[in-house]
Amino acid sequence: EDTAIRQMFEAVKQQFAAKAGDKDISLSLCDTDLCAMCDAKWTVEALGNIVDNAIKYTPCGGNIQIKAEQYSFFVRINISDNGIGIEKEEIPKIFGRFYRSLSVADQPGVGIGLFLAREIIQAQKGYIKVASEPEKGSTFSVFLPVSKQQ
């Protein structure tokens, strides 16, 4: 259904503010009045999985920014961090069920979050892209169908 992006951003921030605060990570949301065709509960779950990883792999004092912009047929939600980044050859693997990079074996997790995020977004006729550079951070872009009212 038509869903306000701002409300989903607020739900994600509320869920992860304390965890980000524990690492002194700035979690900033760009204000938006955009809407997308999606299930709010499940989309918040998918975005939350991406934000959870961003917090996990961003060092103390880092930054995570969430913003949205509209294209013709999609709303793009970017979750950007200045964390450890992902090696180019690993990007195709990170959405695999139970995939864990050897470089993060010391971190807690079972490798299901990004797999679930992609499944949730694809089930809503959307998709996820990743741009990343080791030592510089990552941007996960979630594309959701644009609201029919916009």
C-alpha positions in Angstrom: 0.0 0.0 0.0 1.0 3.7 -0.2 3.5 4.1 2.6 5.2 7.3 3.8 9.0 6.9 3.7 9.4 9.3 6.6 7.4 6.9 8.9 9.6 4.0 8.0 12.8 6.1 8.5 11.5 7.0 12.0 10.7 3.4 12.9 14.2 2.4 11.8 15.8 5.2 13.8 13.8 4.4 16.9 14.8 0.7 16.6 18.5 1.4 16.2 19.2 4.8 18.0 20.5 3.1 21.2 22.7 0.6 19.3 24.2 3.5 17.2 24.6 5.6 20.3 26.5 2.8 22.1 29.2 3.2 19.4 28.9 7.0 19.1 27.7 6.6 15.5 25.7 9.4 14.0 22.5 8.0 12.5 21.0 10.8 10.4 17.8 10.7 8.4 17.1 13.2 5.5 13.6 14.5 5.7 11.3 13.4 2.9 7.7 13.5 2.0 8.0 10.7 -0.6 5.8 7.6 -0.5 6.4 4.1 -2.0 4.2 1.1 -2.7 5.2 -1.4 -0.1 4.4 -3.2 3.2 5.7 -0.8 5.9 6.3 -3.6 8.5 8.3 -5.8 6.2 10.2 -2.9 4.5 11.2 -1.6 8.0 12.5 -5.1 8.7 14.6 -5.1 5.5 15.9 -1.6 6.0 16.6 -2.5 9.6 18.8 -5.4 8.6 20.9 -3.1 6.4 21.2 -0.5 9.1 22.1 -3.1 11.7 25.0 -4.2 9.4 26.0 -0.6 8.9 26.2 -0.1 12.7 28.1 -3.4 13.1 30.7 -2.7 10.5 31.2 1.1 11.1 33.8 2.0 13.7 33.0 4.1 16.8 32.4 7.7 15.9 31.3 6.9 12.4 28.3 8.1 10.3 25.3 6.5 8.8 22.9 8.5 6.6 19.5 7.4 5.3 17.9 9.4 2.5 15.3 8.9 -0.2 14.9 10.3 -3.7 12.4 9.7 -6.4 12.9 8.4 -9.9 10.2 7.8 -12.6 9.1 4.4 -11.4 11.0 3.9 -8.1 11.8 5.5 -4.9 15.5 5.0 -4.0 16.4 4.7 -0.4 20.2 5.0 0.3 21.7 3.8 3.5 25.3 5.0 3.5 28.1 4.4 6.0 31.7 5.2 6.4 32.5 1.7 7.7 34.9 -1.0 6.7 33.5 -1.4 3.2 33.2 -4.6 1.1 35.7 -6.0 -1.3 34.5 -5.9 -4.9 34.6 -9.7 -5.4 32.5 -10.2 -2.3 29.6 -8.0 -3.3 27.8 -10.7 -5.4 28.1 -13.1 -2.5 26.8 -10.9 0.4 23.1 -11.6 -0.3 23.6 -15.3 -0.2 21.9 -17.2 2.7 24.4 -17.7 5.6 27.2 -15.9 3.7 29.8 -14.4 6.0 33.0 -12.8 4.8 36.1 -14.2 6.5 37.2 -10.6 7.2 34.3 -10.2 9.7 34.3 -13.7 11.2 35.0 -12.0 14.6 31.7 -10.2 14.5 28.4 -11.7 15.7 25.9 -12.9 13.1 24.8 -15.8 11.0 24.7 -14.2 7.5 20.9 -14.1 7.1 20.1 -10.3 7.3 21.0 -9.2 3.8 19.5 -12.4 2.3 16.2 -11.6 4.1 16.4 -7.9 3.1 16.7 -8.8 -0.6 13.9 -11.4 -0.4 11.6 -8.9 1.3 12.3 -6.1 -1.2 12.1 -8.4 -4.3 8.7 -9.7 -3.1 7.5 -6.1 -3.3 8.7 -5.7 -6.9 11.8 -3.8 -5.8 15.5 -4.5 -5.8 18.8 -3.7 -3.9 22.1 -2.5 -5.2 25.4 -2.0 -3.4 28.3 0.4 -4.0 31.3 -0.1 -1.7 34.9 0.6 -1.3 37.1 -1.1 1.3 38.1 1.2 4.2 35.7 3.9 2.8 32.2 2.5 3.5 29.2 1.2 1.6 25.9 2.5 0.2 23.0 0.1 0.0 20.3 1.4 -2.4 16.8 0.0 -2.0 14.5 0.6 -4.9 10.7 0.4 -4.2 7.9 1.0 -6.7 6.8 4.7 -6.6 3.4 5.5 -5.0 0.6 6.0 -7.5 -0.3 9.3 -5.8 3.0 11.0 -6.7 
